[in-house]
Amino acid sequence: MDDDQTRTEFGACVNMTAKQLDEWLDTDESKRSGQHKQAESVGHQSGRHIVAILRKKKADLDDDDYGHMRKVVGYIHRHLAQRPDGDVRETTWRYSLMNWGHDPVRATS
């Protein structure tokens, strides 16, 4: 996937703004969800990187940013395929996705 495709896919997958994601990352639900290899979960670390990417201009994105954007797209696609049955509003599945910048219950328009 080239950089233009990466930006397009990333924009389609990440449906939270930098402000929304930044505010979400401050919640207890965000901090508790995901795989914890250290004190901070992998998804929480990813969310902070996504906020930084969303606040950058296209010209300021570097190879590390594009690599992370590809990782985010892959994660979101894989995780969406594992959607549990029923109401997902207050599930760790949703919270984990939100750490990666995607709110699955957010209206798409």
Secondary structure, 3 states (H helix, E strand, C coil): CCHHHHHHHHHHHCCCCHHHHHHHHCCHHHHHCCCCCCCCCHHHHHHHHHHHHHCCCHHHCCHHHHHHHHHHHHHHHHHHCCCCCCCCCCCHHHHHHHHCCCCCCCCCC
